[in-house]
Amino acid sequence: MNIPSMKDKVSVEEWNLRVELAACYRLVAMYGWTDLVFTHISARIPGPEHHFLINPYGLMFDEITASSLIKVDAECNVMHETQFPVNPAGFTIHSAIHDIRHDVQCVLHTHTRAGVAVSTQKCGVLPISQQSTFILASLAYHDYEGIAVRADERPRLQKDLGGNTFLMLRNHGLLTVGSTVAEAFLAMYFFETTCQIQITAQAAGDLIEVNPAIISGVREAMHKTSDGVGAQIAWPALIRKLDRVDQTYKT
């Protein structure tokens, strides 16, 4: 696929963010969290313009490159020439969050089997694993309202997420936010793993729940030991892993 390079057409800061976000898309594909072309990861470009990067609708995640990412403004106007459209549902969800969470650079949304399965359970995330304690320390829920293309859903998405890191979209999937692309990815790694463990454990027998007192102290412990969910430690290793397989995301 012949996509012209954007490297000399954007700032160094934006290019570096494009490379990092493209790496995130490739890692999501590598870990099997994709749903063909129907989920999204976005990153806010620093600056007063309120622009952010999102995937070109129609490319598989393992095809996405730094240059193929699309820059849009707060009204979903595309800010440069591209042969691809933007998914309206992706824009609705991501723009709603970027509009109010100025501490957030990256929003990551998935439709994995385990994530959707837990999102359909009335109990939500159960406190049955160490991974689940990370999630429960900063988890919110948003009820299903159909495919997210209506602007009037935005205020409810914003209110439900609040200041949390993890959002379970009922009957839909998982969403994480982070102050960096790395933090959003690592948050999703723990969210997805939590859901996989829960579905597996529920099929195996009686469950042992974690003491609520432990969960209440997890948020503070996470920041003391690993910078939230370990982004600064794990992300460079993930990039090395990706580079050993394919470095075309950097183009």
N, C-alpha and C positions, 0 to 999 in steps of 0.2 A: 504494500500500500504506500503510495507516494504522498506523504504529508510534508509540506515545506517546513523547514526548521524555524522555530520562533526565537532561537537563542539570541540573535542579533536585533530582534524587534522589541524586546522587553528588557526591563531592568535586571541587573544581576540578582537582586533580591527575589524578583518574581521568577526568574529562571531556576534558581535553586529550589524554590518552593514547588515549581512544576516537576522538577526531577524527583523530589521527595514524595510528592503526591502520586506520581506515576509509579514509583517504587511500591507505594502502599497498595495501589490497584493490583500490581503484579503479585504481591505477597498474599493479598486476599484470594487471588486465583490459585496461588500455590497451595494455600491451606484449605481449598475446597469450599469457600464461603460464598461463591457466586450463585446467581440465579439467572443464567444466560446473560442478558444485557440489562436486567431490570432492577438493579439496585444502584446505589450511589455513594460516592465519597466526595466531599467538597472541602475546599480550603480557602479561607479568607486571605486576600492579599493585603498586607499592612498598608495603611494610608487612609486619607479622608474620603476616597471615592466610593467606598463600600462595594468593591468588586470582589468576586470570588471565582475560583476555578472549580469546574465540575466535568464529569465525563461526557464525551461525545456519544450521544444516544445511537446505538447500533454497533459499537465496537465491543468485542469481548474484553474482559478485564486483562487478559494476558496479551492483548494487542495494544493497550494504551501506552502512549509515550508522552514525554514532557511536552512535545510540540502539538500533540493532538488534543490536549486538554483545552476546554473552552472557557474563556473569561466572560462573565456576565455581570451586569449591574443588579441593583436591588429590584428592578422591574423585569428581570430576565431578558434584557436587551443584550444581544451578543456584541462584544466590543472589538471583534476582529473578524476577518474573513475565515470561514470554515465550511467544509462540505457537509457537516453533520448538524442535526438539530439537538436541542436540549430536552430531556424528559420533563414534561410539566409537573408530574408528581414529585420528581426529584427536586425540582426548583421550589415547590410549595413547602416541603418539609425543611429543606436546608436553609432557604432564605428566612423562614420563620425563626429558626434558631439563631442564625447569624445576626438577625435584626436586634435581638435582645441580649444575647450572651457575648458581650464584648471581650470576655476573658477566653473565648473559644476561637481557635484558629481552624480546627478540623472537625467535621461531622461525618460519621461513618454509619451506614445503614445496611443491614443484611436481611435476607429471607431464608436462612438455613433451615433444614428440617428440624434440628434440635431446638433452635430458637423459636420457630413458629409453633412447634409442639408445646413448649412450655408456655408460650404466650396464650395458648388456648385453655390452659388450666386455671381454674378459679383460685387455686392456692398461690399461683405465681411462682417466684423463685423460693425454694425451700432452703432453710439453713442446715444443709446436710453435708457440706464439704468446706474445706478451707477456702477454696475458690469462691464459693457462694458468700462467704463472709465479706470478701472484698466488694462484691456487687451490692449486697444488702446495706452496706455502709453509705451508699449513695445512689439508691434506686428509686425510680418513679415509673408510673404506668399511665398509658393513654388509651382510652377506649376506641375501638374500631369505628370509623365513620365512613367506610368505603374507600375507594381509591382516592388518594390525597391530591385532588386537583382543585378543590374549592378554597378560595381565599378565606372564607369565614371559619375554616378549621384552624387557621394559624394562631389566633389568641388562645385557643384551648391547648394546642401543642405547647405553646410557650408557657402557659400556666402550669401544665402538668410536669414539664421538664424541670421548671424552676432552676435551682442552682445545682442540680444533680449531674452526675457523670453518665449514668446509665438510664436509658428509657426503654421500657418494654412496651412495644406497640401491640396491643391486644389483637389476637387473631391475624397478626401481620408479620412481626419480626422484631429485630433488635436494633438499637441505636446507641451509639456512644459519642461523646464529645471529648475534646482534649485541647489544651493550650498549644499543642504541637501535633503534627501528623503522627509522630511516634506515640504520643500519649493516647490518642484516639485508637490507634491500632492495638496497642497493648491492652487497653481497656476492653476492646472487642475480643481479644484472645481470651481473657478471663471470663467474659460474659458468655461467649460461645462454649467454652470448656465447662462452665457451670451448668449450662443447659444440657450438654451431652452427658455429664455425670448424673444429673437428675433423672433424665429419661432412662438411663441404664440402671440406676439404683432402684427406681420404681418398679422395674421389671424383675428385680432380683429378690425382693422380700421386704421385711419390716425395716424401717428407716430410723436411724439415730439422729436426732437434731442437736445442733450446736447450742450451747447455753447462750441465751440472749445477752448476758453480761459481756461475753467475749466479743460479740458483734459490735456492741456499743463502743468498744475501744479500738476497733480495727482501723478506722480512718486515721487516727493519730499514729498508730503503729506503722501503717503503710508509708506515711510521709517520712517517718524517722528512718525507716530501713531501706526504702527503695524508690524514693521520689515518686510517690503515688503508686503506680503499678509497674515500676521498673523500667520506664521508657529509656532513660539515659543509659541503662546497663544493657538492655536487650536489643535496642534498635540497631546499633552498629553491627552487632552479630548477625541480625536479620539481613542487613544490607550486604554483608559479606556472603551470606548464604545465597541471596538472590544473584549477586554478581557472579558467583561460580556457575550459575545456571544460564543466565541471559542478561546482558547489559544493554539491550536495545531500548529499554525504558528511558534511558538517558538522552535519547535523540529527539 
